[in-house]
Amino acid sequence: MYAITESYGTYGKLFGFTFDGTSLTQIQALSGGMNLDMKAYNFYDLTPPVSFADIDNDGDIEIIALTASKLYIMNSDYTSYPNFPVALDPRSVRNDLSAPSLADFDGDGNLDIMYMDANYRIWCYSGTTGAVLDGFPVKIEYLRRPSMNSAAVADLDGDGDLEFAVGVDDGVMVVYDYPLASSSRGIYDKYRGDLYNSGLFNPLAPAVPSNLTIRTSGSDIILEWDSVSGASKYYIYSSSEPYGIYTYEGETTLSEYTVVNPSETKKFFYVKSVR
């Protein structure tokens, strides 16, 4: 486990501990704490939780620490990751306490670091160059709440690029689309995602099945489509009109489905993938 102290004036400290189920032992490489640049305490240098992700997909987990002065990425041996740390844009004077979200927004294969500052702007830094990605910062619209959670990230519409969403009021969510094609990298979103709490977050909505075809076999109708990565099954819906009400027809774990001897002479279908 890791913790960052409050500012001592121009810096704070990163501490790390191991836990054996009974007691905490300080990590020797961080004995006495590692200095991290911070703003003075009266600037309210809020420090989000330390984050972890495999930025470059090499199998090693990197450590991400954010202050109101710099964004740090460290290798697992606590040496600096290439092109980091980086000084934050001077417009980002204070941070929110929400943890960064990490995903490959620009499609270069490396995870990028998205966070929110205390002035309700969303920033995203390249995990490759350390530069602010094009299109950021984004000023959050329709905000009616004093504090924010981390942005949730997923390819919601299955078009190959990523969306990010924040709750701005009771019952109100704003979703932004980042229009660059992403890669197949997973999304690290606030240490959740599987039974091991690894932080690897798979989008809740898998891609939409493509290349749906319909053919007949005797009196049966056979639907076929391209399989979707991450889908565990598919729901099939049908309607007698193209813009009518579609009702549940059935489900399958395969990328095909047979409608046995339908009574209708005209029928329309759509297929939904389910994680």
Sequence and secondary structure as in RCSB ss.txt:
>XXXX:A:sequence
MYAITESYGTYGKLFGFTFDGTSLTQIQALSGGMNLDMKAYNFYDLTPPVSFADIDNDGDIEIIALTASKLYIMN
SDYTSYPNFPVALDPRSVRNDLSAPSLADFDGDGNLDIMYMDANYRIWCYSGTTGAVLDGFPVKIEYLRRPSMNS
AAVADLDGDGDLEFAVGVDDGVMVVYDYPLASSSRGIYDKYRGDLYNSGLFNPLAPAVPSNLTIRTSGSDIILEW
DSVSGASKYYIYSSSEPYGIYTYEGETTLSEYTVVNPSETKKFFYVKSVR
>XXXX:A:secstr
 EEE   SSSEEEEEEEEE SS EEE GGGTT EEEE   GGG       EEE TTSSS  EEEEE SSEEEEE 
TTS B TT SEE  TT  SB SS  EEE SSSSSS EEEEEBTTSEEEEE TTT  B TT  EE  S  SSS   
 EEE TTSSSEEEEEEEEETTEEEEEEEEEE  S  EEESS SSTT  SEE  SS     S EEEEETTEEEEE 
   TT SEEEEEEESSTTS  EEEEEESSSEEEE S S S  EEEEEEE 
